[in-house]
């Protein structure tokens, strides 16, 4: 499957989010991190801002909810028009029920795993989701270094998806750049969240294209 680049607006200028969304118009989606200062020790933005970003974004919005009690709060992000909504396995009480509700509301459903969270408990539930997000840093802050110890988890997830013949994406988020994207793609990821690597580039569209081309050479 082709490589998809989802730049994270966590690295954008929060005073100029509409401008910086249009800067990534050649990307496949905009990755929007919602943090609540409970599940992770950081606070970003909530539903009203998210809803407005969906309205002005030139590309689909990929919502990543790093929040407590996603069973209660996540459906509203699907209703706000997110193309995909990803919640954390560690925070959800009933992940299958939540994934089904997100799909019912018209969003792709994703489940995210922190670096130390094993993927095995979710391999039998792959048909219930559209994407697994393997965090390649600890969630909460941008600019961290890629954790290579997550690569075997990506490989196990990709093998299970292939074995079950499912159309489930594997997304990686954290420390994704020219120096790491090929390793992640070779392991089986096909959706790449890059924040500082994209927004810190002199030529943002060129960087998106470079990352996509590098990953495409290795995606399964």
C-alpha positions in Angstrom: 0.0 0.0 0.0 1.2 3.5 -0.7 2.9 5.6 1.9 0.8 8.4 3.4 2.3 11.5 5.0 0.3 13.1 7.8 2.2 16.2 9.1 1.5 17.0 12.7 0.3 20.5 13.4 1.8 20.1 16.9 4.8 21.6 15.3 2.9 24.4 13.5 2.5 28.0 14.7 -0.6 27.9 16.9 -1.3 31.6 16.1 -1.4 30.8 12.4 -3.0 27.3 12.2 -5.0 28.0 9.1 -1.9 29.3 7.3 0.1 26.3 8.4 -2.6 23.8 7.4 -2.5 25.3 3.9 1.3 24.9 3.9 0.8 21.1 4.0 -1.9 21.0 1.2 0.2 18.3 -0.6 0.1 15.9 2.3 -2.4 13.1 2.6 -3.9 14.4 5.9 -3.3 16.8 8.7 -2.5 15.0 12.1 -4.2 16.9 14.9 -3.2 16.0 18.5 -5.7 16.6 21.2 -4.2 16.4 24.7 -6.1 17.0 27.9 -3.4 17.2 30.6 -4.8 14.0 32.1 -3.8 11.2 29.9 -0.6 13.0 28.9 1.1 15.9 30.7 0.4 18.4 28.0 -2.6 20.5 26.9 -3.2 21.4 23.3 -6.6 22.1 21.9 -10.2 20.8 22.3 -13.3 20.2 20.3 -14.2 23.8 19.2 -10.8 24.4 17.7 -10.7 21.0 16.2 -14.0 21.5 14.5 -12.8 24.8 13.0 -9.6 23.2 11.8 -11.7 20.6 9.9 -13.7 23.4 8.3 -10.6 25.2 7.0 -8.2 22.3 6.3 -7.3 21.7 2.6 -6.7 18.0 3.5 -8.6 15.4 5.6 -8.0 15.7 9.3 -6.6 12.8 11.3 -7.5 13.3 14.9 -5.3 11.7 17.6 -7.0 11.8 21.0 -4.5 11.6 23.8 -7.2 12.0 26.3 -8.8 10.3 29.2 -12.3 8.7 28.8 -12.3 8.6 25.0 -15.4 6.4 25.2 -17.3 9.5 26.2 -15.5 12.2 24.2 -14.2 10.6 21.0 -17.5 10.4 19.1 -17.9 14.2 19.0 -14.6 14.4 17.0 -16.1 12.1 14.4 -19.3 14.2 14.4 -17.0 17.3 13.9 -16.0 15.8 10.5 -12.6 14.1 11.2 -11.7 11.7 8.5 -10.2 9.4 11.2 -10.3 9.4 14.9 -7.7 7.5 16.9 -8.1 6.8 20.6 -5.6 5.2 23.0 -6.0 1.6 24.0 -4.8 2.4 27.5 -7.6 4.9 28.0 -10.6 3.2 26.4 -12.9 1.1 28.5 -14.7 -0.6 25.6 -12.5 -0.2 22.5 -14.5 -2.3 20.1 -17.7 -0.5 21.0 -16.0 2.8 20.6 -14.4 1.9 17.2 -17.8 0.7 15.9 -19.4 4.0 17.0 -16.7 6.1 15.3 -17.3 4.1 12.1 -21.0 4.5 12.4 -20.5 8.3 12.6 -18.5 8.2 9.3 -14.9 8.3 10.6 -12.1 5.7 10.2 -11.4 4.3 13.6 -7.9 4.0 14.9 -6.4 2.6 18.1 -3.1 3.9 19.5 -0.5 2.1 21.6 2.1 3.7 23.7 5.7 2.4 23.2 5.4 -0.1 26.1 1.9 -1.3 25.3 1.9 -4.7 23.6 0.1 -5.2 20.4 -0.9 -8.8 21.0 -4.1 -8.2 22.9 -5.5 -6.3 19.9 -4.4 -8.7 17.1 -7.7 -10.6 17.2 -9.7 -7.4 17.0 -8.0 -6.0 13.9 -11.1 -6.3 11.8 -12.8 -3.8 14.1 -10.4 -0.9 13.3 -9.1 0.8 10.3 -5.7 1.8 11.7 -3.2 0.9 14.5 -1.1 3.8 15.6 2.2 2.6 17.1 3.6 5.4 19.1 7.4 5.6 18.4 7.9 8.1 21.2 6.1 8.6 24.5 2.9 10.6 23.8 2.7 14.2 25.0 5.3 16.3 23.3 6.8 16.8 19.9 10.5 16.7 19.0 11.4 13.5 20.7 13.8 10.8 19.3 12.4 7.8 17.6 12.3 4.6 19.7 13.7 1.7 17.6 12.4 -0.8 20.1 8.9 -0.2 18.7 9.9 -1.7 15.3 9.3 -5.3 16.3 5.8 -4.4 17.4 5.2 -2.8 13.9 6.4 -6.0 12.3 4.1 -8.2 14.4 1.1 -6.0 13.6 1.9 -6.0 9.9 2.3 -9.8 9.9 -1.1 -10.3 11.6 -2.8 -7.9 9.2 -1.4 -9.7 6.2 -2.3 -13.1 7.7 -5.9 -12.0 8.2 -5.9 -10.3 4.7 -7.2 -7.0 6.2 -7.1 -3.4 4.9 -5.7 -1.9 8.2 -3.2 0.8 8.1 -0.2 1.1 10.5 0.6 4.6 11.5 3.8 5.7 13.3 4.0 8.9 15.3 7.1 10.4 16.9 10.6 11.1 15.7 9.7 10.4 12.1 12.2 12.1 9.7 14.4 11.3 6.8 16.7 9.3 9.2 14.0 7.1 10.5 11.1 6.8 8.0 12.7 4.0 6.0 13.2 1.8 9.0 9.5 2.3 10.0 8.3 1.6 6.5 10.5 -1.5 6.2 8.9 -2.8 9.4 5.4 -2.4 8.0 4.2 1.1 8.7 2.4 2.9 5.8 1.2 6.1 7.5 3.8 8.5 8.8 3.2 11.4 11.2 6.0 13.9 10.9 5.9 17.2 12.8 9.2 19.1 13.2 10.7 17.3 10.2 8.0 18.9 8.0 7.4 22.2 9.6 11.1 22.7 10.3 12.0 22.3 6.6 12.9 25.2 4.4 10.6 23.9 1.7 7.6 22.1 3.3 6.0 20.7 0.1 9.4 19.4 -1.0 10.0 17.7 2.4 6.6 16.0 2.3 7.4 14.7 -1.2 10.8 13.5 -0.1 9.5 11.7 2.9 6.7 10.1 0.8 9.2 8.9 -1.8 11.6 7.5 0.8 8.8 5.5 2.5 7.3 4.3 -0.7 10.5 2.5 -1.5 10.0 0.3 1.6 6.3 0.0 2.2 4.8 -3.5 2.0 
